[in-house]
Amino acid sequence: SDLCFFRVSDKVVNDHARQQMVLVLLLLPVAAVVGLSAPPPRVAVIGAGWGGLGAAKALAENGCRVTLVDGGNPLRPQTTPSGKPFEAGTRGFWYDYPNINKLGEDLALGDVYTPFTESSFFGPYGLECTAPVFSAGTTQQLPSPLGQVFASFDRFKRLPFTDRLSILGLFAAMADLQRSPEVFEGYDRMTAHELFLRCGVTKRLVDDFLKPTLLVGLFKPPEELSAAVTMELLYYYALAHQSSFDVRWLKKGTVQSVFF
């Protein structure tokens, strides 16, 4: 049979590759029903990150002969040129990681994780704030953005209250973002920097909190980002999913030693 190739990214799966993989998975039960005796499809998955491993596992479970190809060796510990061990990829396991959590259950890993812990946010000058653990049930999840405001009110270590209060103008713009396609397009033509100025967000709040958040989430400073995209990120990252960012860690060992 023909050899199918899927190149898999941890972030994005190519549309054509996804369509091919879905087609293979859909046709396998059909072949079984009509009694076809053709050999199983042979599939090469390029990339052994979380996405590649998940694709290879799903294909193998559905009757494919899978070859997993990667530039490194996930079974061999990785080291820096100086010999220091390191791990690439995910080391923290967030609450809203259903696929990885399911993989741990399938592998019967047992009690390998720590309890969910608070997340800490560091800016250029040190610790800015800590995030509460919502999934433990000790912090009430009020509707957004009230839940985050009340939960984090006393958790900011450096930002004065007046600077934190200046974000209210940005909340108003976020509520206005989806009012109509024309409104969205107007924000999309504006940079995040222009939006922050228009909303009265203080320079200190931008420099110490919002700008580092954008550099982590979108890899660009406010001057190079669409205001619309910025507000969508902030809504998802900080407002819409309160418990999604509760994080836990492996009690001991590495991802390689535990999962492989």
Phi and psi in degrees as GROMACS dihedral restraints (atoms count N, CA, C in turn):
[ dihedral_restraints ]
;  ai    aj    ak    al  type     phi  dphi    fc
    3     4     5     6     1   -66.4    20    10
    4     5     6     7     1   149.5    20    10
    6     7     8     9     1   -95.3    20    10
    7     8     9    10     1   119.8    20    10
    9    10    11    12     1   -93.9    20    10
   10    11    12    13     1   140.9    20    10
   12    13    14    15     1  -115.9    20    10
   13    14    15    16     1   135.1    20    10
   15    16    17    18     1  -125.4    20    10
   16    17    18    19     1   122.5    20    10
   18    19    20    21     1   -98.2    20    10
   19    20    21    22     1   119.1    20    10
   21    22    23    24     1  -114.7    20    10
   22    23    24    25     1   128.5    20    10
   24    25    26    27     1  -102.1    20    10
   25    26    27    28     1   149.3    20    10
   27    28    29    30     1   -64.4    20    10
   28    29    30    31     1   -25.2    20    10
   30    31    32    33     1   -98.1    20    10
   31    32    33    34     1   -44.7    20    10
   33    34    35    36     1  -135.0    20    10
   34    35    36    37     1   135.2    20    10
   36    37    38    39     1  -106.0    20    10
   37    38    39    40     1   128.5    20    10
   39    40    41    42     1   -53.9    20    10
   40    41    42    43     1   134.1    20    10
   42    43    44    45     1   -58.1    20    10
   43    44    45    46     1   -43.5    20    10
   45    46    47    48     1   -65.2    20    10
   46    47    48    49     1   -41.8    20    10
   48    49    50    51     1   -63.9    20    10
   49    50    51    52     1   -40.8    20    10
   51    52    53    54     1   -62.1    20    10
   52    53    54    55     1   -42.9    20    10
   54    55    56    57     1   -63.7    20    10
   55    56    57    58     1   -40.0    20    10
   57    58    59    60     1   -63.2    20    10
   58    59    60    61     1   -45.2    20    10
   60    61    62    63     1   -64.1    20    10
   61    62    63    64     1   -43.2    20    10
   63    64    65    66     1   -61.7    20    10
   64    65    66    67     1   -41.1    20    10
   66    67    68    69     1   -62.6    20    10
   67    68    69    70     1   -43.2    20    10
   69    70    71    72     1   -59.5    20    10
   70    71    72    73     1   -46.8    20    10
   72    73    74    75     1   -65.4    20    10
   73    74    75    76     1   -34.2    20    10
   75    76    77    78     1   -73.4    20    10
   76    77    78    79     1   -33.9    20    10
   78    79    80    81     1   -79.4    20    10
   79    80    81    82     1   -22.3    20    10
   81    82    83    84     1   -59.9    20    10
   82    83    84    85     1   -48.4    20    10
   84    85    86    87     1   -63.3    20    10
   85    86    87    88     1   -34.1    20    10
   87    88    89    90     1   -62.9    20    10
   88    89    90    91     1   -43.7    20    10
   90    91    92    93     1   -61.9    20    10
   91    92    93    94     1   -38.1    20    10
   93    94    95    96     1   -66.0    20    10
   94    95    96    97     1   -39.3    20    10
   96    97    98    99     1   -66.4    20    10
   97    98    99   100     1   -43.8    20    10
   99   100   101   102     1   -84.8    20    10
  100   101   102   103     1    -0.9    20    10
  102   103   104   105     1    77.5    20    10
  103   104   105   106     1    25.3    20    10
  105   106   107   108     1   -64.9    20    10
  106   107   108   109     1   140.3    20    10
  108   109   110   111     1  -107.1    20    10
  109   110   111   112     1    14.6    20    10
  111   112   113   114     1   -62.0    20    10
  112   113   114   115     1   148.0    20    10
  114   115   116   117     1   -63.3    20    10
  115   116   117   118     1   155.4    20    10
  117   118   119   120     1   -63.9    20    10
  118   119   120   121     1   149.2    20    10
  120   121   122   123     1   -60.3    20    10
  121   122   123   124     1   144.1    20    10
  123   124   125   126     1  -104.2    20    10
  124   125   126   127     1   127.4    20    10
  126   127   128   129     1  -128.8    20    10
  127   128   129   130     1   132.6    20    10
  129   130   131   132     1  -108.1    20    10
  130   131   132   133     1   123.1    20    10
  132   133   134   135     1  -103.5    20    10
  133   134   135   136     1   122.1    20    10
  135   136   137   138     1   -98.1    20    10
  136   137   138   139     1   114.1    20    10
  138   139   140   141     1   113.6    20    10
  139   140   141   142     1   113.2    20    10
  141   142   143   144     1  -105.7    20    10
  142   143   144   145     1    39.6    20    10
  144   145   146   147     1   -80.6    20    10
  145   146   147   148     1  -168.7    20    10
  147   148   149   150     1   -59.5    20    10
  148   149   150   151     1   -40.4    20    10
  150   151   152   153     1   -66.0    20    10
  151   152   153   154     1   -44.3    20    10
  153   154   155   156     1   -65.6    20    10
  154   155   156   157     1   -42.4    20    10
  156   157   158   159     1   -63.2    20    10
  157   158   159   160     1   -40.7    20    10
  159   160   161   162     1   -64.7    20    10
  160   161   162   163     1   -41.6    20    10
  162   163   164   165     1   -65.2    20    10
  163   164   165   166     1   -43.5    20    10
  165   166   167   168     1   -63.0    20    10
  166   167   168   169     1   -40.6    20    10
  168   169   170   171     1   -63.7    20    10
  169   170   171   172     1   -45.6    20    10
  171   172   173   174     1   -63.8    20    10
  172   173   174   175     1   -41.4    20    10
  174   175   176   177     1   -67.1    20    10
  175   176   177   178     1   -42.9    20    10
  177   178   179   180     1   -63.8    20    10
  178   179   180   181     1   -38.5    20    10
  180   181   182   183     1   -68.6    20    10
  181   182   183   184     1   -16.6    20    10
  183   184   185   186     1  -109.1    20    10
  184   185   186   187     1    25.6    20    10
  186   187   188   189     1    92.5    20    10
  187   188   189   190     1     6.3    20    10
  189   190   191   192     1   -87.2    20    10
  190   191   192   193     1   151.4    20    10
  192   193   194   195     1   -92.4    20    10
  193   194   195   196     1   111.8    20    10
  195   196   197   198     1  -109.4    20    10
  196   197   198   199     1   133.4    20    10
  198   199   200   201     1  -114.3    20    10
  199   200   201   202     1   122.4    20    10
  201   202   203   204     1  -102.4    20    10
  202   203   204   205     1   122.9    20    10
  204   205   206   207     1  -117.4    20    10
  205   206   207   208     1   132.7    20    10
  207   208   209   210     1  -146.3    20    10
  208   209   210   211     1   152.7    20    10
  210   211   212   213     1   -69.1    20    10
  211   212   213   214     1   -24.0    20    10
  213   214   215   216     1  -109.0    20    10
  214   215   216   217     1  -166.8    20    10
  216   217   218   219     1  -127.0    20    10
  217   218   219   220     1   103.3    20    10
  219   220   221   222     1   -65.0    20    10
  220   221   222   223     1   -14.0    20    10
  222   223   224   225     1   -92.0    20    10
  223   224   225   226     1    -6.5    20    10
  225   226   227   228     1  -112.8    20    10
  226   227   228   229     1   129.7    20    10
  228   229   230   231     1   -56.7    20    10
  229   230   231   232     1   140.7    20    10
  231   232   233   234     1   -98.7    20    10
  232   233   234   235     1   144.4    20    10
  234   235   236   237     1  -134.8    20    10
  235   236   237   238     1   155.8    20    10
  237   238   239   240     1   -75.4    20    10
  238   239   240   241     1   169.3    20    10
  240   241   242   243     1   -55.7    20    10
  241   242   243   244     1   -26.0    20    10
  243   244   245   246     1   -86.3    20    10
  244   245   246   247     1    -2.3    20    10
  246   247   248   249     1    96.0    20    10
  247   248   249   250     1     3.3    20    10
  249   250   251   252     1   -78.8    20    10
  250   251   252   253     1   130.2    20    10
  252   253   254   255     1   -70.6    20    10
  253   254   255   256     1   146.1    20    10
  255   256   257   258     1  -151.8    20    10
  256   257   258   259     1   164.2    20    10
  258   259   260   261     1  -127.2    20    10
  259   260   261   262     1   133.8    20    10
  261   262   263   264     1   -89.6    20    10
  262   263   264   265     1   151.6    20    10
  264   265   266   267     1    87.3    20    10
  265   266   267   268     1  -159.3    20    10
  267   268   269   270     1   -66.2    20    10
  268   269   270   271     1   131.0    20    10
  270   271   272   273     1  -123.6    20    10
  271   272   273   274     1   -27.3    20    10
  273   274   275   276     1   -96.8    20    10
  274   275   276   277     1   146.5    20    10
  276   277   278   279     1  -119.2    20    10
  277   278   279   280     1   108.6    20    10
  279   280   281   282     1   -82.5    20    10
  280   281   282   283     1   159.5    20    10
  282   283   284   285     1   -56.5    20    10
  283   284   285   286     1   -40.4    20    10
  285   286   287   288     1   -96.5    20    10
  286   287   288   289     1    52.3    20    10
  288   289   290   291     1  -117.6    20    10
  289   290   291   292     1    66.8    20    10
  291   292   293   294     1   -61.4    20    10
  292   293   294   295     1   -36.0    20    10
  294   295   296   297     1   -67.8    20    10
  295   296   297   298     1   -43.9    20    10
  297   298   299   300     1   -69.3    20    10
  298   299   300   301     1   -39.1    20    10
  300   301   302   303     1   -61.7    20    10
  301   302   303   304     1   -41.1    20    10
  303   304   305   306     1   -65.5    20    10
  304   305   306   307     1   -37.7    20    10
  306   307   308   309     1   -62.1    20    10
  307   308   309   310     1   -41.3    20    10
  309   310   311   312     1   -60.9    20    10
  310   311   312   313     1   -38.4    20    10
  312   313   314   315     1   -67.5    20    10
  313   314   315   316     1   -42.3    20    10
  315   316   317   318     1   -63.1    20    10
  316   317   318   319     1   -35.0    20    10
  318   319   320   321     1   -85.5    20    10
  319   320   321   322     1    -2.0    20    10
  321   322   323   324     1    53.5    20    10
  322   323   324   325     1    49.0    20    10
  324   325   326   327     1   -69.5    20    10
  325   326   327   328     1   -26.1    20    10
  327   328   329   330     1    80.4    20    10
  328   329   330   331     1  -151.3    20    10
  330   331   332   333     1   -86.8    20    10
  331   332   333   334     1    77.0    20    10
  333   334   335   336     1  -103.7    20    10
  334   335   336   337     1    -8.7    20    10
  336   337   338   339     1  -103.2    20    10
  337   338   339   340     1   153.8    20    10
  339   340   341   342     1   -75.5    20    10
  340   341   342   343     1   167.6    20    10
  342   343   344   345     1   -62.0    20    10
  343   344   345   346     1   161.3    20    10
  345   346   347   348     1   -63.4    20    10
  346   347   348   349     1   136.8    20    10
  348   349   350   351     1  -118.4    20    10
  349   350   351   352     1   165.2    20    10
  351   352   353   354     1   -71.0    20    10
  352   353   354   355     1   147.6    20    10
  354   355   356   357     1   -97.4    20    10
  355   356   357   358     1   143.2    20    10
  357   358   359   360     1  -112.9    20    10
  358   359   360   361     1   138.9    20    10
  360   361   362   363     1  -111.1    20    10
  361   362   363   364     1   121.8    20    10
  363   364   365   366     1  -110.4    20    10
  364   365   366   367     1   133.8    20    10
  366   367   368   369     1  -104.8    20    10
  367   368   369   370     1  -169.7    20    10
  369   370   371   372     1   -60.2    20    10
  370   371   372   373     1   -24.1    20    10
  372   373   374   375     1  -111.7    20    10
  373   374   375   376     1    16.1    20    10
  375   376   377   378     1   119.2    20    10
  376   377   378   379     1  -161.3    20    10
  378   379   380   381     1   -66.7    20    10
  379   380   381   382     1   125.6    20    10
  381   382   383   384     1   -98.1    20    10
  382   383   384   385     1   -45.9    20    10
  384   385   386   387     1  -163.2    20    10
  385   386   387   388     1   166.7    20    10
  387   388   389   390     1  -122.0    20    10
  388   389   390   391     1   149.5    20    10
  390   391   392   393     1  -102.6    20    10
  391   392   393   394     1   134.7    20    10
  393   394   395   396     1   -70.6    20    10
  394   395   396   397     1   162.0    20    10
  396   397   398   399     1   -91.6    20    10
  397   398   399   400     1   105.2    20    10
  399   400   401   402     1   -77.7    20    10
  400   401   402   403     1   -34.8    20    10
  402   403   404   405     1   -69.1    20    10
  403   404   405   406     1   -16.7    20    10
  405   406   407   408     1   -74.9    20    10
  406   407   408   409     1   -13.7    20    10
  408   409   410   411     1    85.0    20    10
  409   410   411   412     1     0.7    20    10
  411   412   413   414     1   -86.7    20    10
  412   413   414   415     1   -16.9    20    10
  414   415   416   417     1  -114.6    20    10
  415   416   417   418     1   123.5    20    10
  417   418   419   420     1   -70.6    20    10
  418   419   420   421     1   133.4    20    10
  420   421   422   423     1   -94.4    20    10
  421   422   423   424     1    89.6    20    10
  423   424   425   426     1   -77.6    20    10
  424   425   426   427     1   162.5    20    10
  426   427   428   429     1   -57.2    20    10
  427   428   429   430     1   145.1    20    10
  429   430   431   432     1   -71.6    20    10
  430   431   432   433     1   146.1    20    10
  432   433   434   435     1   -88.2    20    10
  433   434   435   436     1     6.7    20    10
  435   436   437   438     1   -60.9    20    10
  436   437   438   439     1   -36.9    20    10
  438   439   440   441     1   -59.7    20    10
  439   440   441   442     1   -45.2    20    10
  441   442   443   444     1   -70.6    20    10
  442   443   444   445     1   -37.8    20    10
  444   445   446   447     1   -62.1    20    10
  445   446   447   448     1   -49.5    20    10
  447   448   449   450     1   -70.6    20    10
  448   449   450   451     1   -37.5    20    10
  450   451   452   453     1   -70.6    20    10
  451   452   453   454     1   -31.4    20    10
  453   454   455   456     1  -107.4    20    10
  454   455   456   457     1     4.0    20    10
  456   457   458   459     1   -53.7    20    10
  457   458   459   460     1   -44.6    20    10
  459   460   461   462     1  -100.9    20    10
  460   461   462   463     1    16.1    20    10
  462   463   464   465     1  -102.2    20    10
  463   464   465   466     1    -5.2    20    10
  465   466   467   468     1   -79.3    20    10
  466   467   468   469     1   128.7    20    10
  468   469   470   471     1   -92.2    20    10
  469   470   471   472     1   -25.6    20    10
  471   472   473   474     1  -126.0    20    10
  472   473   474   475     1   -35.5    20    10
  474   475   476   477     1   -70.7    20    10
  475   476   477   478     1   124.8    20    10
  477   478   479   480     1   -63.0    20    10
  478   479   480   481     1   157.3    20    10
  480   481   482   483     1   -59.1    20    10
  481   482   483   484     1   -39.3    20    10
  483   484   485   486     1   -63.2    20    10
  484   485   486   487     1   -36.1    20    10
  486   487   488   489     1   -68.4    20    10
  487   488   489   490     1   -42.6    20    10
  489   490   491   492     1   -63.1    20    10
  490   491   492   493     1   -37.3    20    10
  492   493   494   495     1   -65.3    20    10
  493   494   495   496     1   -25.3    20    10
  495   496   497   498     1   -68.3    20    10
  496   497   498   499     1    -9.9    20    10
  498   499   500   501     1   -76.6    20    10
  499   500   501   502     1   -10.6    20    10
  501   502   503   504     1   -59.1    20    10
  502   503   504   505     1   -36.7    20    10
  504   505   506   507     1   -62.8    20    10
  505   506   507   508     1   -35.2    20    10
  507   508   509   510     1   -69.6    20    10
  508   509   510   511     1   -37.5    20    10
  510   511   512   513     1   -59.7    20    10
  511   512   513   514     1   -39.6    20    10
  513   514   515   516     1   -63.1    20    10
  514   515   516   517     1   -41.4    20    10
  516   517   518   519     1   -66.2    20    10
  517   518   519   520     1   -37.5    20    10
  519   520   521   522     1   -65.0    20    10
  520   521   522   523     1   -35.7    20    10
  522   523   524   525     1   -68.6    20    10
  523   524   525   526     1   -26.5    20    10
  525   526   527   528     1   -87.6    20    10
  526   527   528   529     1   -14.0    20    10
  528   529   530   531     1   -57.6    20    10
  529   530   531   532     1   -44.9    20    10
  531   532   533   534     1   -96.8    20    10
  532   533   534   535     1    19.2    20    10
  534   535   536   537     1   -62.1    20    10
  535   536   537   538     1   -35.9    20    10
  537   538   539   540     1  -163.6    20    10
  538   539   540   541     1   160.0    20    10
  540   541   542   543     1   -58.1    20    10
  541   542   543   544     1   -34.7    20    10
  543   544   545   546     1   -67.7    20    10
  544   545   546   547     1   -39.0    20    10
  546   547   548   549     1   -64.5    20    10
  547   548   549   550     1   -44.1    20    10
  549   550   551   552     1   -59.8    20    10
  550   551   552   553     1   -45.5    20    10
  552   553   554   555     1   -62.2    20    10
  553   554   555   556     1   -35.5    20    10
  555   556   557   558     1   -63.8    20    10
  556   557   558   559     1   -43.7    20    10
  558   559   560   561     1   -66.9    20    10
  559   560   561   562     1   -32.9    20    10
  561   562   563   564     1   -68.4    20    10
  562   563   564   565     1   -27.2    20    10
  564   565   566   567     1   -80.1    20    10
  565   566   567   568     1   -12.0    20    10
  567   568   569   570     1   -97.1    20    10
  568   569   570   571     1   145.5    20    10
  570   571   572   573     1   -82.0    20    10
  571   572   573   574     1   159.1    20    10
  573   574   575   576     1   -62.0    20    10
  574   575   576   577     1   -35.2    20    10
  576   577   578   579     1   -60.6    20    10
  577   578   579   580     1   -45.8    20    10
  579   580   581   582     1   -63.5    20    10
  580   581   582   583     1   -38.8    20    10
  582   583   584   585     1   -62.2    20    10
  583   584   585   586     1   -45.7    20    10
  585   586   587   588     1   -61.5    20    10
  586   587   588   589     1   -40.3    20    10
  588   589   590   591     1   -64.7    20    10
  589   590   591   592     1   -44.7    20    10
  591   592   593   594     1   -64.7    20    10
  592   593   594   595     1   -34.0    20    10
  594   595   596   597     1   -85.9    20    10
  595   596   597   598     1    -4.6    20    10
  597   598   599   600     1    78.3    20    10
  598   599   600   601     1    21.6    20    10
  600   601   602   603     1   -70.8    20    10
  601   602   603   604     1   131.9    20    10
  603   604   605   606     1   -70.2    20    10
  604   605   606   607     1   154.5    20    10
  606   607   608   609     1   -61.8    20    10
  607   608   609   610     1   -36.8    20    10
  609   610   611   612     1   -67.6    20    10
  610   611   612   613     1   -40.1    20    10
  612   613   614   615     1   -63.5    20    10
  613   614   615   616     1   -39.0    20    10
  615   616   617   618     1   -66.0    20    10
  616   617   618   619     1   -50.9    20    10
  618   619   620   621     1   -68.5    20    10
  619   620   621   622     1   -38.3    20    10
  621   622   623   624     1   -91.7    20    10
  622   623   624   625     1   -20.8    20    10
  624   625   626   627     1  -130.0    20    10
  625   626   627   628     1   -56.0    20    10
  627   628   629   630     1   -70.3    20    10
  628   629   630   631     1   -44.9    20    10
  630   631   632   633     1   -62.5    20    10
  631   632   633   634     1   -47.1    20    10
  633   634   635   636     1   -60.1    20    10
  634   635   636   637     1   -36.3    20    10
  636   637   638   639     1   -62.3    20    10
  637   638   639   640     1   -42.5    20    10
  639   640   641   642     1   -69.4    20    10
  640   641   642   643     1   -35.5    20    10
  642   643   644   645     1   -65.6    20    10
  643   644   645   646     1   -33.0    20    10
  645   646   647   648     1   -77.5    20    10
  646   647   648   649     1   -42.5    20    10
  648   649   650   651     1   -83.7    20    10
  649   650   651   652     1   -36.9    20    10
  651   652   653   654     1  -123.3    20    10
  652   653   654   655     1    -2.4    20    10
  654   655   656   657     1    65.0    20    10
  655   656   657   658     1    22.6    20    10
  657   658   659   660     1  -144.5    20    10
  658   659   660   661     1   154.8    20    10
  660   661   662   663     1   -77.9    20    10
  661   662   663   664     1   166.3    20    10
  663   664   665   666     1   -57.2    20    10
  664   665   666   667     1   -31.4    20    10
  666   667   668   669     1   -65.5    20    10
  667   668   669   670     1   -18.3    20    10
  669   670   671   672     1  -112.1    20    10
  670   671   672   673     1    11.9    20    10
  672   673   674   675     1  -118.7    20    10
  673   674   675   676     1   144.9    20    10
  675   676   677   678     1   -65.8    20    10
  676   677   678   679     1   137.5    20    10
  678   679   680   681     1   -62.7    20    10
  679   680   681   682     1   -36.4    20    10
  681   682   683   684     1   -65.5    20    10
  682   683   684   685     1   -46.9    20    10
  684   685   686   687     1   -63.4    20    10
  685   686   687   688     1   -39.9    20    10
  687   688   689   690     1   -60.9    20    10
  688   689   690   691     1   -45.9    20    10
  690   691   692   693     1   -67.2    20    10
  691   692   693   694     1   -35.7    20    10
  693   694   695   696     1   -64.5    20    10
  694   695   696   697     1   -40.6    20    10
  696   697   698   699     1   -63.1    20    10
  697   698   699   700     1   -48.4    20    10
  699   700   701   702     1   -62.8    20    10
  700   701   702   703     1   -37.0    20    10
  702   703   704   705     1   -63.3    20    10
  703   704   705   706     1   -48.7    20    10
  705   706   707   708     1   -68.9    20    10
  706   707   708   709     1   -44.8    20    10
  708   709   710   711     1   -73.9    20    10
  709   710   711   712     1   -36.4    20    10
  711   712   713   714     1  -115.5    20    10
  712   713   714   715     1   -18.5    20    10
  714   715   716   717     1  -118.7    20    10
  715   716   717   718     1   -46.6    20    10
  717   718   719   720     1   -77.7    20    10
  718   719   720   721     1   -25.4    20    10
  720   721   722   723     1  -128.0    20    10
  721   722   723   724     1    80.8    20    10
  723   724   725   726     1   -64.8    20    10
  724   725   726   727     1   -46.1    20    10
  726   727   728   729     1   -86.0    20    10
  727   728   729   730     1    -8.7    20    10
  729   730   731   732     1   -65.9    20    10
  730   731   732   733     1   -19.8    20    10
  732   733   734   735     1  -105.8    20    10
  733   734   735   736     1    12.9    20    10
  735   736   737   738     1   -68.4    20    10
  736   737   738   739     1   132.8    20    10
  738   739   740   741     1  -125.8    20    10
  739   740   741   742     1   146.2    20    10
  741   742   743   744     1  -131.9    20    10
  742   743   744   745     1   168.2    20    10
  744   745   746   747     1  -132.6    20    10
  745   746   747   748     1   166.1    20    10
  747   748   749   750     1   -71.3    20    10
  748   749   750   751     1   136.3    20    10
  750   751   752   753     1   -63.6    20    10
  751   752   753   754     1   -39.2    20    10
  753   754   755   756     1  -156.6    20    10
  754   755   756   757     1   162.6    20    10
  756   757   758   759     1    81.7    20    10
  757   758   759   760     1  -170.5    20    10
  759   760   761   762     1  -121.1    20    10
  760   761   762   763     1   168.7    20    10
  762   763   764   765     1   -57.8    20    10
  763   764   765   766     1   -41.6    20    10
  765   766   767   768     1   -61.9    20    10
  766   767   768   769     1   -47.6    20    10
  768   769   770   771     1   -70.9    20    10
  769   770   771   772     1   -30.0    20    10
  771   772   773   774     1   -84.8    20    10
  772   773   774   775     1   -45.5    20    10
  774   775   776   777     1   -88.8    20    10
  775   776   777   778     1   -21.6    20    10
